[in-house]
Amino acid sequence: MNALRTSTYGAFVAALLLLVASCGSSAPKRPGAAEPATAPATSAAPVGPVVPVGESPEGIVFDPVTKLVAVAVRNPDRLLLLDPDTLALRRTVPLPGSVRHLQLARPGGPVLVPAESANQLVEVTLPAGATRATDVLKQPHDATAAADGDLVVGNEFGKSISVVRDGIVRATVRDLKQPGGVIGYGHDVAVVDVGAFTLSTYDLPTARRTAIVPAGKGPTHGELLSGDRVAVSDTRGDAILVYRLAPLTPIGRLALPGTPYGLAVDATTDTLWVTLTARNQVVGLDLSGPTPQIIARYATVRQPNTVAVAPGSHRLWITGTDDGVVQLIRR
């Protein structure tokens, strides 16, 4: 009788463990951070001139003061300063590591260059190309400027943001899963967490989170808009999301099939330019009203991961990451 009970109990435990194991293995896994689509071959001729610049261009910005386009390339890693009309090379600035995104600290520079593989933020002056590097945490993906000279770096694999001033890290906030795009405004910063699928705001003087909201199925980057608003690319969710910042609240969504990724805003016209990496296109969105409206669409070079815009939205520059080119669109 004891042997029978022992055998029956053992069979019950084994069955229970098997059930638990099978339930655990069938639980859906949350996807990781969204990435740009692997672009197909171009099906339409890119609009405007296309100029070779170097391997894997990604990260591009236009400075309206010095009239220069800055673009990051690899092998070797360097920042190229280009003429905005001819795309002729004006200056080459060596970098300590590879780069995916650029921002201007302010009109006139410096260019904020998060060198991911070097774990450094590099500030590059314009037009001279002088550099200052600051050690931050692992894989700085994006960097932005806030008030009083603060620079904020999203350390994607360091699960943190670094607040830098005058080349010194004055604060590190470590309550993020995988920060991607960072957007400075006043004394605050908004951070897209690409691992947690959220948008958060932080008060920089206290280095504390002030709010957090969901941000779609796979957000990547954001841009500051007029009227205390921010737009976020939901890359996996094929949409642009719009939020009010104070208080942090979702206020709009525009479906945008094509894996939206690169963003650039023209504050003078309230136009957001978005690259569609699965379609080799760039679209312009009018965000002056409560609902985003598509106002332009252009064929681009292959793998248009990043875009820059001049005030007035009459000129756009797009990186063709696969083919090592930059495209200029004159509108």
C-alpha positions as CSV (number, residue, x, y, z in Angstrom):
1,M,0.0,0.0,0.0
2,N,2.8,2.5,0.9
3,A,4.6,1.6,-2.4
4,L,1.4,2.2,-4.3
5,R,0.9,5.6,-2.6
6,T,4.5,6.5,-3.3
7,S,4.2,5.6,-6.9
8,T,0.9,7.4,-7.4
9,Y,2.3,10.5,-5.7
10,G,5.4,10.5,-7.8
11,A,3.4,10.2,-11.0
12,F,1.2,13.1,-9.9
13,V,4.2,15.3,-9.2
14,A,5.8,14.4,-12.6
15,A,2.6,15.2,-14.4
16,L,2.3,18.5,-12.5
17,L,5.9,19.5,-13.4
18,L,5.3,18.6,-17.0
19,L,2.1,20.8,-17.1
20,V,3.9,23.7,-15.5
21,A,6.9,23.4,-18.0
22,S,4.6,23.2,-21.0
23,C,2.6,26.2,-19.8
24,G,5.8,28.2,-19.3
25,S,7.2,27.3,-22.7
26,S,3.9,28.3,-24.5
27,A,3.8,31.7,-22.8
28,P,4.4,34.4,-25.5
29,K,7.7,36.2,-25.3
30,R,7.8,39.9,-25.6
31,P,9.7,41.1,-28.7
32,G,12.9,43.0,-28.3
33,A,13.7,46.5,-29.4
34,A,12.3,47.5,-32.8
35,E,14.8,48.1,-35.6
36,P,14.5,49.7,-39.1
37,A,13.2,47.2,-41.7
38,T,15.7,45.5,-44.0
39,A,14.9,47.6,-47.1
40,P,14.0,46.0,-50.4
41,A,15.7,47.0,-53.6
42,T,14.4,50.4,-54.8
43,S,11.3,50.2,-57.1
44,A,11.3,53.8,-58.0
45,A,14.2,56.2,-58.9
46,P,15.1,58.3,-55.9
47,V,14.0,61.9,-56.2
48,G,16.9,64.4,-56.6
49,P,20.7,64.0,-56.7
50,V,22.5,61.1,-54.9
51,V,26.1,61.3,-54.0
52,P,28.5,58.6,-52.6
53,V,29.9,59.6,-49.2
54,G,31.4,56.5,-47.6
55,E,30.4,53.2,-45.9
56,S,27.1,52.9,-44.0
57,P,26.1,56.5,-43.6
58,E,23.7,56.8,-40.7
59,G,23.0,59.9,-38.6
60,I,22.5,63.2,-40.4
61,V,21.7,66.8,-39.4
62,F,21.7,70.2,-41.0
63,D,22.9,73.3,-39.3
64,P,21.2,76.5,-40.5
65,V,23.9,78.8,-39.1
66,T,27.0,77.4,-40.7
67,K,25.1,75.9,-43.6
68,L,26.7,72.5,-43.2
69,V,25.3,69.0,-43.4
70,A,26.9,66.6,-40.9
71,V,26.7,62.8,-41.6
72,A,28.4,59.9,-39.8
73,V,30.1,57.1,-41.8
74,R,32.1,54.0,-40.9
75,N,35.3,52.1,-41.7
76,P,36.9,54.3,-40.7
77,D,34.5,56.0,-38.3
78,R,34.3,59.7,-39.0
79,L,31.9,62.7,-39.2
80,L,31.7,64.3,-42.7
81,L,30.8,68.0,-43.0
82,L,29.2,68.5,-46.4
83,D,28.1,71.4,-48.6
84,P,24.2,71.3,-48.4
85,D,23.7,72.1,-52.1
86,T,26.4,70.0,-53.8
87,L,27.1,67.5,-51.0
88,A,30.8,68.2,-51.6
89,L,33.1,67.3,-48.7
90,R,34.1,70.4,-46.6
91,R,35.8,68.6,-43.6
92,T,36.4,65.2,-42.2
93,V,36.4,64.6,-38.4
94,P,37.8,61.3,-37.1
95,L,35.5,59.6,-34.5
96,P,36.4,57.0,-31.8
97,G,33.5,54.7,-32.7
98,S,30.5,54.0,-34.8
99,V,27.4,56.2,-34.8
100,R,23.7,55.9,-35.7
101,H,22.1,59.2,-34.7
102,L,23.1,62.9,-34.5
103,Q,21.5,66.0,-33.1
104,L,22.5,69.6,-32.9
105,A,23.0,71.0,-29.4
106,R,21.7,74.3,-30.8
107,P,21.9,76.2,-34.1
108,G,25.5,76.8,-34.9
109,G,26.6,73.6,-33.1
110,P,28.1,71.6,-31.6
111,V,27.0,68.4,-33.2
112,L,26.2,65.8,-30.6
113,V,27.8,62.5,-31.7
114,P,27.1,59.4,-29.5
115,A,29.9,57.0,-30.5
116,E,28.2,53.7,-29.6
117,S,31.2,51.4,-29.9
118,A,33.5,53.7,-27.9
119,N,30.9,54.4,-25.1
120,Q,31.5,58.2,-25.5
121,L,29.6,61.3,-26.3
122,V,31.6,63.4,-28.8
123,E,30.8,67.1,-29.2
124,V,32.0,68.5,-32.6
125,T,32.2,72.2,-33.2
126,L,31.0,73.8,-36.4
127,P,32.6,74.7,-38.8
128,A,36.0,74.0,-37.3
129,G,35.4,70.3,-36.4
130,A,37.1,70.5,-33.0
131,T,36.1,67.7,-30.6
132,R,35.5,67.0,-27.0
133,A,34.8,63.4,-25.8
134,T,33.1,62.4,-22.6
135,D,33.0,58.8,-21.3
136,V,29.4,57.6,-20.6
137,L,27.9,54.1,-20.2
138,K,27.4,51.3,-22.6
139,Q,26.3,52.0,-26.2
140,P,25.2,55.6,-26.2
141,H,22.5,55.6,-28.9
142,D,21.2,59.2,-29.0
143,A,22.0,62.5,-27.3
144,T,20.1,65.8,-26.9
145,A,20.5,69.2,-25.4
146,A,18.4,70.8,-22.6
147,A,18.5,74.1,-20.8
148,D,21.6,75.5,-19.0
149,G,24.1,73.5,-21.1
150,D,22.9,70.1,-20.0
151,L,23.4,67.3,-22.6
152,V,21.5,64.1,-22.1
153,V,22.8,60.8,-23.5
154,G,20.7,57.6,-23.8
155,N,22.9,54.6,-23.0
156,E,21.0,51.9,-24.8
157,F,22.8,48.9,-23.2
158,G,23.8,50.8,-20.1
159,K,20.1,50.9,-19.1
160,S,20.5,54.6,-18.2
161,I,20.7,58.2,-19.2
162,S,23.8,60.3,-18.5
163,V,23.5,64.1,-17.9
164,V,26.7,65.8,-19.1
165,R,27.8,69.4,-18.6
166,D,31.1,70.9,-19.7
167,G,32.5,67.4,-20.5
168,I,31.6,66.0,-17.1
169,V,28.9,63.5,-16.2
170,R,27.0,65.2,-13.4
171,A,24.2,62.6,-13.0
172,T,23.3,59.1,-14.1
173,V,19.7,57.8,-14.0
174,R,19.5,54.0,-14.1
175,D,15.7,53.2,-14.1
176,L,15.4,52.4,-17.8
177,K,15.4,49.1,-19.6
178,Q,16.8,50.2,-23.0
179,P,16.8,53.9,-23.8
180,G,16.6,54.8,-27.5
181,G,15.6,58.3,-28.6
182,V,16.0,61.3,-26.2
183,I,14.3,64.6,-26.6
184,G,15.3,67.7,-24.6
185,Y,12.9,70.5,-23.7
186,G,13.6,73.2,-21.2
187,H,15.0,71.7,-18.0
188,D,13.4,68.3,-18.8
189,V,14.0,65.4,-21.2
190,A,11.7,62.8,-22.8
191,V,13.1,59.3,-23.3
192,V,11.8,56.5,-25.5
193,D,12.5,53.2,-23.8
194,V,12.8,50.8,-26.8
195,G,12.9,47.8,-24.5
196,A,9.9,48.7,-22.3
197,F,7.9,50.3,-25.1
198,T,7.3,53.5,-23.1
199,L,7.9,57.2,-23.2
200,S,9.1,58.8,-19.9
201,T,9.8,62.4,-18.8
202,Y,12.6,63.4,-16.4
203,D,13.2,66.5,-14.4
204,L,17.0,67.1,-14.9
205,P,17.7,69.3,-11.9
206,T,16.6,66.4,-9.6
207,A,17.4,63.6,-12.1
208,R,14.0,62.0,-11.4
209,R,11.3,60.5,-13.6
210,T,8.1,62.6,-13.6
211,A,5.8,60.5,-15.8
212,I,5.6,57.4,-17.9
213,V,3.1,56.2,-20.6
214,P,2.9,53.3,-23.1
215,A,4.4,54.0,-26.6
216,G,3.0,51.5,-29.0
217,K,4.3,48.1,-30.2
218,G,7.9,49.1,-30.8
219,P,8.9,52.8,-30.4
220,T,12.3,54.0,-31.4
221,H,12.8,57.8,-31.6
222,G,11.0,61.1,-31.0
223,E,11.0,64.8,-32.0
224,L,9.9,67.9,-30.1
225,L,6.9,69.7,-31.7
226,S,5.3,73.1,-31.1
227,G,2.7,73.4,-28.5
228,D,4.4,71.4,-25.8
229,R,4.1,68.2,-27.8
230,V,6.4,65.3,-28.9
231,A,6.0,62.9,-31.8
232,V,7.3,59.3,-31.5
233,S,7.9,56.7,-34.2
234,D,6.2,53.4,-33.4
235,T,8.5,51.5,-35.7
236,R,7.1,48.1,-35.1
237,G,3.5,49.4,-34.9
238,D,3.7,51.3,-38.2
239,A,2.5,54.5,-36.7
240,I,3.4,58.0,-35.5
241,L,2.3,58.7,-31.9
242,V,1.7,62.3,-30.6
243,Y,1.9,63.2,-26.9
244,R,1.4,66.3,-24.8
245,L,4.3,66.8,-22.4
246,A,2.7,68.6,-19.5
247,P,1.1,66.4,-18.3
248,L,2.5,63.5,-20.3
249,T,-0.6,62.3,-22.2
250,P,-1.2,60.6,-25.6
251,I,-3.3,62.8,-27.9
252,G,-3.0,61.4,-31.4
253,R,-2.0,58.5,-33.6
254,L,-1.4,58.3,-37.4
255,A,-1.1,54.8,-39.0
256,L,1.9,54.9,-41.3
257,P,2.7,51.5,-42.9
258,G,6.3,51.0,-44.0
259,T,8.3,50.7,-40.7
260,P,8.8,54.4,-39.8
261,Y,12.2,55.0,-38.3
262,G,14.1,58.2,-39.0
263,L,12.6,61.5,-37.9
264,A,13.4,65.2,-38.5
265,V,11.2,68.1,-37.6
266,D,11.0,71.5,-39.2
267,A,9.8,73.8,-36.4
268,T,9.2,76.7,-38.8
269,T,6.4,74.8,-40.6
270,D,5.4,72.2,-37.9
271,T,6.3,69.5,-40.4
272,L,7.6,66.1,-39.4
273,W,9.6,64.1,-41.9
274,V,9.6,60.3,-41.5
275,T,11.6,57.7,-43.3
276,L,9.7,54.5,-44.2
277,T,12.5,51.9,-44.2
278,A,10.4,49.0,-45.6
279,R,9.3,51.1,-48.6
280,N,12.3,53.3,-49.4
281,Q,10.2,56.5,-48.9
282,V,10.1,59.6,-46.9
283,V,6.8,61.3,-46.0
284,G,6.0,64.7,-44.7
285,L,3.4,65.1,-42.0
286,D,1.7,68.4,-41.1
287,L,1.4,68.5,-37.3
288,S,0.1,72.0,-36.9
289,G,-3.4,70.7,-36.1
290,P,-4.8,68.2,-33.7
291,T,-4.6,65.3,-36.3
292,P,-1.4,64.6,-38.3
293,Q,-1.9,64.9,-42.0
294,I,0.3,63.4,-44.8
295,I,1.3,66.3,-47.1
296,A,4.2,64.8,-49.2
297,R,5.8,61.5,-50.1
298,Y,9.0,60.9,-52.0
299,A,11.0,57.9,-53.3
300,T,14.4,57.6,-51.5
301,V,17.6,55.7,-51.8
302,R,17.7,52.2,-50.3
303,Q,17.7,51.8,-46.5
304,P,16.8,55.4,-45.6
305,N,17.5,55.2,-41.9
306,T,18.0,58.9,-41.1
307,V,16.8,62.2,-42.5
308,A,17.6,65.9,-42.0
309,V,15.6,69.0,-43.0
310,A,16.3,72.7,-43.5
311,P,14.0,75.3,-42.1
312,G,11.1,75.8,-44.5
313,S,11.1,72.2,-45.5
314,H,12.4,73.1,-49.0
315,R,15.4,70.7,-48.7
316,L,15.8,67.2,-47.2
317,W,18.9,65.0,-46.9
318,I,18.5,61.3,-46.5
319,T,21.1,58.6,-45.8
320,G,21.2,55.5,-48.0
321,T,22.8,53.2,-45.4
322,D,23.1,50.2,-47.7
323,D,24.7,51.9,-50.7
324,G,26.9,54.5,-48.9
325,V,25.1,57.6,-50.3
326,V,23.3,60.7,-49.3
327,Q,20.2,62.0,-51.2
328,L,19.2,65.6,-51.6
329,I,15.5,66.4,-52.2
330,R,14.7,69.9,-53.3
331,R,11.0,70.7,-52.9
